[in-house]
Amino acid sequence: METTGEDFSETDLHEQHWEQRTFTACDFTGADLRGVTTTGCVFVDCTFTRADLGESVHRTSAFRNCVFDRTTLTDSEFTGCSLIGSTFTDARLRPITLRDTDLTLVSLARAALPKSTLRGLRFREANLMETDLRESDLRDCDLSGARLAGTKLDKADLRGARLDANGLVAASLRGAKVDLDTAIAFAAAHGLVID
């Protein structure tokens, strides 16, 4: 079932179950989506400004270029999902569960996600500027090309993570756990000569 350009703003949609549905350019501003479950759904260019997605569960669903401005996502779960190109601004994200989810080109600038479990996620070319990821589990994450200026990665677990030289210089990494390859890359990025 395909829905295009529909206005769902301020609508009560809580605890609905959606499967294999496609929503394009739909407006969910202020909608009550608490407890919604989606399976194999696709949302393209949709707006979730001030929507409540708390306790929602999403499996193999895609949210492409969607806007989550002041959206509530507490206790929500995303498994096997894609959030490519979506923007999160002042969203309530904690606690949130993200498993095997693609966050390529996502903007999470200034988001507060300390002590989060984000292991193995793809953050390629994501905007994580000034994001608080202190003490988070980022093992095996792909952070290649991610913008990390002012990002707080203090005491984060970055073993097996892929980071560019720019990220290693721009982010705060005090007390972070890294593997040998990252330690060598960090030293080189800071101008040390390894002989």
BAMAR-233801 format. One line per 4 residues: number of its first residue (from 1); their letters; for each residue x, y, z of C-alpha. Coordinates in steps of 0.1 Angstrom, whole numbers, plus 5000, padded with zeros to 4 digits. Example, Ala and Ser with C-alpha at 12.3 -4.5 7.8 and 13.67 -1.06 7.14 Angstrom:
1> AS> 5123:4955:5078 ~ 5137:4989:5071
END
This chain:
1> METT> 5000:5000:5000 ~ 5014:5034:4990 ~ 5005:5067:5005 ~ 5018:5100:4991
5> GEDF> 5015:5136:5004 ~ 4991:5126:5032 ~ 4987:5150:5062 ~ 4987:5129:5094
9> SETD> 4996:5159:5116 ~ 4982:5157:5152 ~ 4966:5123:5143 ~ 4962:5096:5169
13> LHEQ> 4979:5065:5154 ~ 4993:5049:5185 ~ 4998:5011:5186 ~ 4990:5006:5150
17> HWEQ> 5008:4978:5131 ~ 5020:4986:5096 ~ 5036:4960:5072 ~ 5050:4966:5037
21> RTFT> 5036:5001:5035 ~ 5052:5031:5017 ~ 5048:5067:5028 ~ 5062:5094:5006
25> ACDF> 5063:5131:5016 ~ 5038:5126:5044 ~ 5034:5149:5073 ~ 5033:5133:5108
29> TGAD> 5039:5166:5127 ~ 5026:5162:5163 ~ 5012:5128:5156 ~ 5008:5102:5184
33> LRGV> 5027:5072:5171 ~ 5035:5057:5205 ~ 5038:5019:5203 ~ 5035:5018:5165
37> TTTG> 5052:4988:5149 ~ 5065:4988:5113 ~ 5078:4958:5094 ~ 5093:4963:5059
41> CVFV> 5078:4998:5056 ~ 5094:5027:5037 ~ 5092:5064:5046 ~ 5106:5088:5021
45> DCTF> 5109:5126:5028 ~ 5084:5124:5057 ~ 5083:5149:5085 ~ 5080:5137:5121
49> TRAD> 5083:5171:5138 ~ 5072:5169:5175 ~ 5057:5134:5168 ~ 5058:5109:5197
53> LGES> 5074:5076:5185 ~ 5081:5064:5220 ~ 5080:5027:5225 ~ 5077:5021:5188
57> VHRT> 5093:4991:5172 ~ 5107:4991:5136 ~ 5120:4960:5118 ~ 5136:4961:5083
61> SAFR> 5120:4995:5077 ~ 5136:5025:5059 ~ 5133:5061:5069 ~ 5150:5080:5040
65> NCVF> 5156:5117:5042 ~ 5131:5121:5070 ~ 5130:5150:5095 ~ 5128:5142:5132
69> DRTT> 5127:5177:5148 ~ 5119:5176:5186 ~ 5106:5141:5180 ~ 5103:5117:5210
73> LTDS> 5120:5084:5203 ~ 5125:5071:5239 ~ 5124:5034:5243 ~ 5120:5029:5205
77> EFTG> 5137:5000:5187 ~ 5152:4999:5152 ~ 5164:4965:5139 ~ 5178:4960:5104
81> CSLI> 5166:4994:5095 ~ 5179:5022:5073 ~ 5178:5059:5084 ~ 5199:5071:5054
85> GSTF> 5200:5109:5051 ~ 5175:5116:5080 ~ 5180:5146:5103 ~ 5175:5145:5141
89> TDAR> 5173:5179:5157 ~ 5167:5182:5195 ~ 5151:5148:5194 ~ 5146:5128:5227
93> LRPI> 5166:5097:5219 ~ 5174:5080:5252 ~ 5171:5052:5257 ~ 5169:5040:5221
97> TLRD> 5179:5006:5207 ~ 5196:5005:5173 ~ 5207:4971:5159 ~ 5221:4964:5124
101> TDLT> 5209:4998:5113 ~ 5224:5020:5086 ~ 5229:5056:5097 ~ 5248:5067:5066
105> LVSL> 5245:5105:5059 ~ 5223:5109:5091 ~ 5226:5142:5110 ~ 5228:5137:5148
109> ARAA> 5246:5169:5155 ~ 5246:5179:5191 ~ 5225:5148:5201 ~ 5229:5134:5236
113> LPKS> 5237:5097:5234 ~ 5261:5090:5263 ~ 5265:5054:5274 ~ 5246:5041:5244
117> TLRG> 5251:5007:5228 ~ 5257:5014:5191 ~ 5280:4985:5183 ~ 5285:4976:5146
121> LRFR> 5263:5005:5132 ~ 5271:5023:5100 ~ 5277:5061:5104 ~ 5294:5067:5071
125> EANL> 5296:5104:5063 ~ 5272:5111:5092 ~ 5271:5145:5108 ~ 5280:5138:5145
129> METD> 5294:5172:5152 ~ 5293:5180:5190 ~ 5274:5148:5196 ~ 5278:5134:5231
133> LRES> 5288:5097:5228 ~ 5309:5095:5260 ~ 5312:5060:5274 ~ 5292:5045:5244
137> DLRD> 5299:5011:5228 ~ 5310:5019:5193 ~ 5329:4987:5186 ~ 5331:4977:5150
141> CDLS> 5312:5009:5139 ~ 5319:5024:5104 ~ 5326:5061:5111 ~ 5344:5067:5078
145> GARL> 5339:5102:5065 ~ 5318:5111:5096 ~ 5320:5147:5107 ~ 5333:5145:5142
149> AGTK> 5343:5181:5151 ~ 5337:5186:5188 ~ 5322:5151:5192 ~ 5327:5137:5227
153> LDKA> 5340:5101:5225 ~ 5357:5102:5259 ~ 5358:5067:5274 ~ 5340:5053:5244
157> DLRG> 5348:5018:5232 ~ 5361:5022:5197 ~ 5378:4988:5192 ~ 5374:4977:5156
161> ARLD> 5358:5010:5146 ~ 5368:5027:5114 ~ 5377:5063:5118 ~ 5394:5088:5094
165> ANGL> 5424:5109:5103 ~ 5402:5140:5104 ~ 5379:5124:5130 ~ 5408:5113:5151
169> VAAS> 5420:5149:5153 ~ 5386:5167:5156 ~ 5369:5145:5182 ~ 5376:5143:5220
173> LRGA> 5389:5108:5227 ~ 5402:5111:5262 ~ 5402:5076:5278 ~ 5387:5059:5248
177> KVDL> 5394:5022:5242 ~ 5410:5016:5208 ~ 5428:4988:5190 ~ 5464:4989:5179
181> DTAI> 5455:5000:5143 ~ 5435:5030:5156 ~ 5462:5039:5181 ~ 5488:5040:5153
185> AFAA> 5464:5060:5131 ~ 5457:5084:5160 ~ 5495:5090:5165 ~ 5500:5096:5128
189> AHGL> 5471:5120:5126 ~ 5486:5140:5154 ~ 5519:5143:5136 ~ 5539:5116:5154
193> VID> 5565:5097:5134 ~ 5563:5060:5140 ~ 5597:5043:5134
END
